[in-house]
């Protein structure tokens, strides 16, 4: 695990928060599109790390952190679904696999692009 790269992913998430409401699925899609060849679970780590960072600086946590934790959970579940279905043929599921899977998905898919890759 490359801690500097993981920090870069977390920073991407934190910088993507606009402060005008709950984090949106578009943020996760942009992260996956920016780094399509990373392991899908690294997206989960970035989202959870960003949420933890928000919880650490905001007394009692924050709504934004709660939504980020929820999105991290959804990414992890989708990753497991793809593993069970054999999408990556015994290789780690990548962010690009999630983008393809999200095409037409009611939560993430509306932003994953027409071909699932952007």
TIVO-2410 file (N, C-alpha, C; in nm, 3 decimals):
# residues 118
REC num residu      c1      c2      c3 atome chaine
REC   1      X   0.084  -0.118   0.000     N      A
REC   1      X   0.000   0.000   0.000    CA      A
REC   1      X   0.089   0.124   0.000     C      A
REC   2      X   0.058   0.216  -0.089     N      A
REC   2      X   0.132   0.341  -0.101    CA      A
REC   2      X   0.057   0.450  -0.025     C      A
REC   3      X   0.108   0.484   0.092     N      A
REC   3      X   0.039   0.580   0.179    CA      A
REC   3      X   0.027   0.717   0.113     C      A
REC   4      X   0.131   0.760   0.041     N      A
REC   4      X   0.125   0.891  -0.025    CA      A
REC   4      X   0.014   0.892  -0.131     C      A
REC   5      X   0.000   0.782  -0.206     N      A
REC   5      X  -0.106   0.775  -0.307    CA      A
REC   5      X  -0.243   0.770  -0.240     C      A
REC   6      X  -0.254   0.694  -0.132     N      A
REC   6      X  -0.382   0.689  -0.059    CA      A
REC   6      X  -0.420   0.827  -0.007     C      A
REC   7      X  -0.321   0.902   0.039     N      A
REC   7      X  -0.346   1.040   0.083    CA      A
REC   7      X  -0.393   1.126  -0.034     C      A
REC   8      X  -0.336   1.103  -0.152     N      A
REC   8      X  -0.377   1.176  -0.272    CA      A
REC   8      X  -0.524   1.149  -0.304     C      A
REC   9      X  -0.565   1.023  -0.292     N      A
REC   9      X  -0.705   0.987  -0.317    CA      A
REC   9      X  -0.797   1.052  -0.215     C      A
REC  10      X  -0.757   1.049  -0.088     N      A
REC  10      X  -0.838   1.110   0.017    CA      A
REC  10      X  -0.849   1.261  -0.005     C      A
REC  11      X  -0.739   1.323  -0.043     N      A
REC  11      X  -0.741   1.466  -0.073    CA      A
REC  11      X  -0.834   1.497  -0.190     C      A
REC  12      X  -0.833   1.410  -0.291     N      A
REC  12      X  -0.924   1.425  -0.405    CA      A
REC  12      X  -1.069   1.429  -0.356     C      A
REC  13      X  -1.102   1.339  -0.265     N      A
REC  13      X  -1.238   1.334  -0.211    CA      A
REC  13      X  -1.269   1.461  -0.132     C      A
REC  14      X  -1.180   1.498  -0.041     N      A
REC  14      X  -1.204   1.617   0.042    CA      A
REC  14      X  -1.215   1.744  -0.042     C      A
REC  15      X  -1.131   1.755  -0.145     N      A
REC  15      X  -1.137   1.873  -0.231    CA      A
REC  15      X  -1.263   1.873  -0.318     C      A
REC  16      X  -1.322   1.756  -0.336     N      A
REC  16      X  -1.444   1.746  -0.416    CA      A
REC  16      X  -1.570   1.784  -0.340     C      A
REC  17      X  -1.558   1.802  -0.210     N      A
REC  17      X  -1.674   1.846  -0.131    CA      A
REC  17      X  -1.694   1.994  -0.154     C      A
REC  18      X  -1.814   2.033  -0.189     N      A
REC  18      X  -1.838   2.173  -0.221    CA      A
REC  18      X  -1.895   2.254  -0.106     C      A
REC  19      X  -1.930   2.186   0.005     N      A
REC  19      X  -1.981   2.257   0.121    CA      A
REC  19      X  -2.124   2.306   0.106     C      A
REC  20      X  -2.189   2.270  -0.005     N      A
REC  20      X  -2.326   2.317  -0.029    CA      A
REC  20      X  -2.429   2.207  -0.005     C      A
REC  21      X  -2.389   2.101   0.061     N      A
REC  21      X  -2.483   1.993   0.087    CA      A
REC  21      X  -2.411   1.861   0.097     C      A
REC  22      X  -2.489   1.756   0.095     N      A
REC  22      X  -2.431   1.622   0.108    CA      A
REC  22      X  -2.341   1.590  -0.011     C      A
REC  23      X  -2.234   1.513   0.013     N      A
REC  23      X  -2.154   1.464  -0.099    CA      A
REC  23      X  -2.243   1.385  -0.195     C      A
REC  24      X  -2.217   1.399  -0.322     N      A
REC  24      X  -2.299   1.335  -0.424    CA      A
REC  24      X  -2.224   1.218  -0.488     C      A
REC  25      X  -2.298   1.125  -0.547     N      A
REC  25      X  -2.235   1.011  -0.614    CA      A
REC  25      X  -2.138   1.054  -0.724     C      A
REC  26      X  -2.161   1.172  -0.782     N      A
REC  26      X  -2.071   1.221  -0.887    CA      A
REC  26      X  -1.927   1.226  -0.838     C      A
REC  27      X  -1.909   1.254  -0.711     N      A
REC  27      X  -1.775   1.261  -0.653    CA      A
REC  27      X  -1.705   1.126  -0.665     C      A
REC  28      X  -1.775   1.019  -0.636     N      A
REC  28      X  -1.717   0.885  -0.645    CA      A
REC  28      X  -1.690   0.849  -0.790     C      A
REC  29      X  -1.782   0.885  -0.878     N      A
REC  29      X  -1.763   0.857  -1.021    CA      A
REC  29      X  -1.642   0.933  -1.074     C      A
REC  30      X  -1.628   1.060  -1.035     N      A
REC  30      X  -1.510   1.138  -1.078    CA      A
REC  30      X  -1.381   1.076  -1.027     C      A
REC  31      X  -1.383   1.027  -0.904     N      A
REC  31      X  -1.265   0.961  -0.848    CA      A
REC  31      X  -1.231   0.836  -0.928     C      A
REC  32      X  -1.331   0.755  -0.959     N      A
REC  32      X  -1.308   0.633  -1.037    CA      A
REC  32      X  -1.260   0.666  -1.178     C      A
REC  33      X  -1.315   0.771  -1.237     N      A
REC  33      X  -1.273   0.811  -1.371    CA      A
REC  33      X  -1.131   0.866  -1.372     C      A
REC  34      X  -1.093   0.936  -1.266     N      A
REC  34      X  -0.959   0.993  -1.257    CA      A
REC  34      X  -0.852   0.886  -1.235     C      A
REC  35      X  -0.891   0.777  -1.168     N      A
REC  35      X  -0.796   0.670  -1.135    CA      A
REC  35      X  -0.857   0.534  -1.171     C      A
REC  36      X  -0.882   0.507  -1.300     N      A
REC  36      X  -0.956   0.386  -1.339    CA      A
REC  36      X  -0.882   0.255  -1.311     C      A
REC  37      X  -0.751   0.259  -1.297     N      A
REC  37      X  -0.677   0.135  -1.279    CA      A
REC  37      X  -0.641   0.102  -1.134     C      A
REC  38      X  -0.694   0.181  -1.040     N      A
REC  38      X  -0.669   0.146  -0.900    CA      A
REC  38      X  -0.767   0.038  -0.857     C      A
REC  39      X  -0.729  -0.034  -0.753     N      A
REC  39      X  -0.820  -0.135  -0.698    CA      A
REC  39      X  -0.946  -0.065  -0.647     C      A
REC  40      X  -1.059  -0.126  -0.671     N      A
REC  40      X  -1.186  -0.066  -0.630    CA      A
REC  40      X  -1.191  -0.038  -0.480     C      A
REC  41      X  -1.131  -0.126  -0.403     N      A
REC  41      X  -1.134  -0.105  -0.258    CA      A
REC  41      X  -1.052   0.016  -0.214     C      A
REC  42      X  -0.963   0.065  -0.301     N      A
REC  42      X  -0.892   0.189  -0.269    CA      A
REC  42      X  -0.989   0.308  -0.271     C      A
REC  43      X  -1.093   0.299  -0.354     N      A
REC  43      X  -1.197   0.402  -0.350    CA      A
REC  43      X  -1.265   0.402  -0.214     C      A
REC  44      X  -1.293   0.281  -0.165     N      A
REC  44      X  -1.355   0.267  -0.033    CA      A
REC  44      X  -1.267   0.328   0.075     C      A
REC  45      X  -1.139   0.298   0.068     N      A
REC  45      X  -1.044   0.352   0.166    CA      A
REC  45      X  -1.041   0.505   0.160     C      A
REC  46      X  -1.038   0.561   0.040     N      A
REC  46      X  -1.034   0.706   0.026    CA      A
REC  46      X  -1.159   0.771   0.084     C      A
REC  47      X  -1.275   0.713   0.055     N      A
REC  47      X  -1.401   0.768   0.107    CA      A
REC  47      X  -1.407   0.759   0.259     C      A
REC  48      X  -1.368   0.643   0.312     N      A
REC  48      X  -1.372   0.624   0.458    CA      A
REC  48      X  -1.269   0.712   0.527     C      A
REC  49      X  -1.151   0.728   0.468     N      A
REC  49      X  -1.049   0.814   0.527    CA      A
REC  49      X  -1.093   0.960   0.528     C      A
REC  50      X  -1.156   1.003   0.419     N      A
REC  50      X  -1.208   1.140   0.415    CA      A
REC  50      X  -1.316   1.159   0.522     C      A
REC  51      X  -1.404   1.060   0.535     N      A
REC  51      X  -1.509   1.068   0.637    CA      A
REC  51      X  -1.449   1.074   0.777     C      A
REC  52      X  -1.348   0.991   0.801     N      A
REC  52      X  -1.282   0.991   0.932    CA      A
REC  52      X  -1.219   1.127   0.960     C      A
REC  53      X  -1.157   1.186   0.857     N      A
REC  53      X  -1.097   1.318   0.873    CA      A
REC  53      X  -1.200   1.424   0.909     C      A
REC  54      X  -1.315   1.418   0.844     N      A
REC  54      X  -1.423   1.512   0.877    CA      A
REC  54      X  -1.472   1.491   1.019     C      A
REC  55      X  -1.489   1.365   1.057     N      A
REC  55      X  -1.533   1.336   1.194    CA      A
REC  55      X  -1.434   1.387   1.297     C      A
REC  56      X  -1.306   1.384   1.263     N      A
REC  56      X  -1.202   1.426   1.357    CA      A
REC  56      X  -1.203   1.577   1.381     C      A
REC  57      X  -1.244   1.654   1.280     N      A
REC  57      X  -1.238   1.800   1.295    CA      A
REC  57      X  -1.373   1.863   1.327     C      A
REC  58      X  -1.479   1.788   1.313     N      A
REC  58      X  -1.612   1.841   1.343    CA      A
REC  58      X  -1.668   1.768   1.463     C      A
REC  59      X  -1.689   1.841   1.571     N      A
REC  59      X  -1.738   1.779   1.695    CA      A
REC  59      X  -1.869   1.706   1.669     C      A
REC  60      X  -1.874   1.582   1.712     N      A
REC  60      X  -1.995   1.502   1.694    CA      A
REC  60      X  -2.014   1.447   1.555     C      A
REC  61      X  -1.912   1.462   1.470     N      A
REC  61      X  -1.924   1.411   1.334    CA      A
REC  61      X  -2.000   1.507   1.246     C      A
REC  62      X  -2.026   1.464   1.126     N      A
REC  62      X  -2.095   1.551   1.032    CA      A
REC  62      X  -2.182   1.469   0.939     C      A
REC  63      X  -2.279   1.534   0.883     N      A
REC  63      X  -2.366   1.469   0.783    CA      A
REC  63      X  -2.282   1.427   0.662     C      A
REC  64      X  -2.187   1.511   0.621     N      A
REC  64      X  -2.103   1.478   0.507    CA      A
REC  64      X  -2.025   1.350   0.532     C      A
REC  65      X  -1.971   1.335   0.653     N      A
REC  65      X  -1.897   1.213   0.686    CA      A
REC  65      X  -1.988   1.091   0.679     C      A
REC  66      X  -2.108   1.105   0.730     N      A
REC  66      X  -2.203   0.995   0.726    CA      A
REC  66      X  -2.233   0.950   0.583     C      A
REC  67      X  -2.250   1.047   0.494     N      A
REC  67      X  -2.278   1.014   0.354    CA      A
REC  67      X  -2.155   0.950   0.289     C      A
REC  68      X  -2.036   0.999   0.321     N      A
REC  68      X  -1.914   0.938   0.267    CA      A
REC  68      X  -1.900   0.794   0.314     C      A
REC  69      X  -1.928   0.769   0.442     N      A
REC  69      X  -1.924   0.630   0.491    CA      A
REC  69      X  -2.025   0.543   0.415     C      A
REC  70      X  -2.142   0.598   0.390     N      A
REC  70      X  -2.245   0.522   0.316    CA      A
REC  70      X  -2.196   0.489   0.175     C      A
REC  71      X  -2.137   0.588   0.107     N      A
REC  71      X  -2.088   0.564  -0.028    CA      A
REC  71      X  -1.973   0.464  -0.027     C      A
REC  72      X  -1.887   0.469   0.075     N      A
REC  72      X  -1.779   0.371   0.086    CA      A
REC  72      X  -1.836   0.231   0.099     C      A
REC  73      X  -1.942   0.218   0.177     N      A
REC  73      X  -2.007   0.087   0.193    CA      A
REC  73      X  -2.065   0.040   0.061     C      A
REC  74      X  -2.130   0.128  -0.013     N      A
REC  74      X  -2.187   0.090  -0.142    CA      A
REC  74      X  -2.079   0.047  -0.242     C      A
REC  75      X  -1.966   0.117  -0.242     N      A
REC  75      X  -1.854   0.078  -0.330    CA      A
REC  75      X  -1.803  -0.060  -0.290     C      A
REC  76      X  -1.790  -0.086  -0.161     N      A
REC  76      X  -1.742  -0.217  -0.115    CA      A
REC  76      X  -1.840  -0.327  -0.154     C      A
REC  77      X  -1.969  -0.301  -0.141     N      A
REC  77      X  -2.070  -0.401  -0.179    CA      A
REC  77      X  -2.065  -0.427  -0.329     C      A
REC  78      X  -2.057  -0.322  -0.409     N      A
REC  78      X  -2.048  -0.340  -0.554    CA      A
REC  78      X  -1.921  -0.417  -0.591     C      A
REC  79      X  -1.812  -0.390  -0.522     N      A
REC  79      X  -1.688  -0.462  -0.547    CA      A
REC  79      X  -1.705  -0.611  -0.519     C      A
REC  80      X  -1.768  -0.643  -0.408     N      A
REC  80      X  -1.793  -0.783  -0.375    CA      A
REC  80      X  -1.883  -0.850  -0.479     C      A
REC  81      X  -1.986  -0.780  -0.523     N      A
REC  81      X  -2.075  -0.834  -0.626    CA      A
REC  81      X  -1.995  -0.868  -0.752     C      A
REC  82      X  -1.908  -0.778  -0.794     N      A
REC  82      X  -1.829  -0.803  -0.914    CA      A
REC  82      X  -1.732  -0.919  -0.894     C      A
REC  83      X  -1.674  -0.931  -0.776     N      A
REC  83      X  -1.586  -1.045  -0.747    CA      A
REC  83      X  -1.662  -1.175  -0.756     C      A
REC  84      X  -1.779  -1.180  -0.695     N      A
REC  84      X  -1.861  -1.302  -0.696    CA      A
REC  84      X  -1.901  -1.339  -0.839     C      A
REC  85      X  -1.928  -1.239  -0.920     N      A
REC  85      X  -1.967  -1.263  -1.059    CA      A
REC  85      X  -1.849  -1.293  -1.151     C      A
REC  86      X  -1.726  -1.283  -1.098     N      A
REC  86      X  -1.608  -1.316  -1.176    CA      A
REC  86      X  -1.569  -1.214  -1.281     C      A
REC  87      X  -1.600  -1.088  -1.258     N      A
REC  87      X  -1.572  -0.984  -1.356    CA      A
REC  87      X  -1.424  -0.969  -1.388     C      A
REC  88      X  -1.339  -0.992  -1.294     N      A
REC  88      X  -1.196  -0.964  -1.315    CA      A
REC  88      X  -1.113  -1.091  -1.329     C      A
REC  89      X  -1.177  -1.205  -1.339     N      A
REC  89      X  -1.107  -1.331  -1.362    CA      A
REC  89      X  -0.988  -1.350  -1.267     C      A
REC  90      X  -1.017  -1.356  -1.139     N      A
REC  90      X  -0.918  -1.379  -1.034    CA      A
REC  90      X  -0.816  -1.267  -1.017     C      A
REC  91      X  -0.846  -1.149  -1.067     N      A
REC  91      X  -0.765  -1.031  -1.046    CA      A
REC  91      X  -0.845  -0.935  -0.958     C      A
REC  92      X  -0.779  -0.840  -0.895     N      A
REC  92      X  -0.855  -0.743  -0.815    CA      A
REC  92      X  -0.951  -0.663  -0.903     C      A
REC  93      X  -1.068  -0.634  -0.849     N      A
REC  93      X  -1.163  -0.547  -0.917    CA      A
REC  93      X  -1.104  -0.406  -0.919     C      A
REC  94      X  -1.109  -0.342  -1.034     N      A
REC  94      X  -1.054  -0.208  -1.052    CA      A
REC  94      X  -1.167  -0.105  -1.059     C      A
REC  95      X  -1.130   0.020  -1.045     N      A
REC  95      X  -1.229   0.128  -1.055    CA      A
REC  95      X  -1.300   0.124  -1.190     C      A
REC  96      X  -1.228   0.089  -1.297     N      A
REC  96      X  -1.291   0.082  -1.429    CA      A
REC  96      X  -1.401  -0.022  -1.434     C      A
REC  97      X  -1.385  -0.132  -1.359     N      A
REC  97      X  -1.491  -0.233  -1.353    CA      A
REC  97      X  -1.616  -0.175  -1.288     C      A
REC  98      X  -1.595  -0.096  -1.184     N      A
REC  98      X  -1.710  -0.032  -1.119    CA      A
REC  98      X  -1.781   0.064  -1.214     C      A
REC  99      X  -1.704   0.140  -1.292     N      A
REC  99      X  -1.766   0.232  -1.387    CA      A
REC  99      X  -1.854   0.157  -1.486     C      A
REC 100      X  -1.807   0.043  -1.534     N      A
REC 100      X  -1.889  -0.038  -1.625    CA      A
REC 100      X  -2.013  -0.091  -1.554     C      A
REC 101      X  -1.994  -0.139  -1.432     N      A
REC 101      X  -2.104  -0.193  -1.352    CA      A
REC 101      X  -2.208  -0.086  -1.320     C      A
REC 102      X  -2.163   0.036  -1.298     N      A
REC 102      X  -2.253   0.142  -1.259    CA      A
REC 102      X  -2.337   0.197  -1.374     C      A
REC 103      X  -2.305   0.161  -1.497     N      A
REC 103      X  -2.385   0.210  -1.610    CA      A
REC 103      X  -2.530   0.167  -1.588     C      A
REC 104      X  -2.618   0.265  -1.575     N      A
REC 104      X  -2.759   0.236  -1.551    CA      A
REC 104      X  -2.795   0.217  -1.404     C      A
REC 105      X  -2.697   0.219  -1.316     N      A
REC 105      X  -2.723   0.206  -1.172    CA      A
REC 105      X  -2.799   0.330  -1.123     C      A
REC 106      X  -2.904   0.312  -1.043     N      A
REC 106      X  -2.981   0.429  -1.000    CA      A
REC 106      X  -2.905   0.526  -0.908     C      A
REC 107      X  -2.798   0.480  -0.843     N      A
REC 107      X  -2.725   0.569  -0.752    CA      A
REC 107      X  -2.601   0.626  -0.820     C      A
REC 108      X  -2.510   0.540  -0.865     N      A
REC 108      X  -2.386   0.586  -0.927    CA      A
REC 108      X  -2.398   0.601  -1.079     C      A
REC 109      X  -2.482   0.523  -1.143     N      A
REC 109      X  -2.482   0.513  -1.288    CA      A
REC 109      X  -2.521   0.636  -1.365     C      A
REC 110      X  -2.598   0.722  -1.305     N      A
REC 110      X  -2.641   0.841  -1.378    CA      A
REC 110      X  -2.525   0.930  -1.417     C      A
REC 111      X  -2.407   0.905  -1.358     N      A
REC 111      X  -2.291   0.989  -1.383    CA      A
REC 111      X  -2.173   0.913  -1.442     C      A
REC 112      X  -2.191   0.785  -1.469     N      A
REC 112      X  -2.078   0.702  -1.512    CA      A
REC 112      X  -2.051   0.710  -1.661     C      A
REC 113      X  -2.126   0.788  -1.735     N      A
REC 113      X  -2.102   0.802  -1.878    CA      A
REC 113      X  -2.177   0.697  -1.958     C      A
REC 114      X  -2.194   0.723  -2.084     N      A
REC 114      X  -2.277   0.635  -2.168    CA      A
REC 114      X  -2.216   0.498  -2.189     C      A
REC 115      X  -2.085   0.488  -2.189     N      A
REC 115      X  -2.024   0.356  -2.208    CA      A
REC 115      X  -1.969   0.299  -2.079     C      A
REC 116      X  -1.994   0.367  -1.967     N      A
REC 116      X  -1.947   0.319  -1.838    CA      A
REC 116      X  -1.804   0.353  -1.809     C      A
REC 117      X  -1.736   0.421  -1.903     N      A
REC 117      X  -1.597   0.457  -1.881    CA      A
REC 117      X  -1.576   0.607  -1.883     C      A
REC 118      X  -1.675   0.682  -1.897     N      A
REC 118      X  -1.659   0.825  -1.893    CA      A
REC 118      X  -1.740   0.888  -1.995     C      A
***
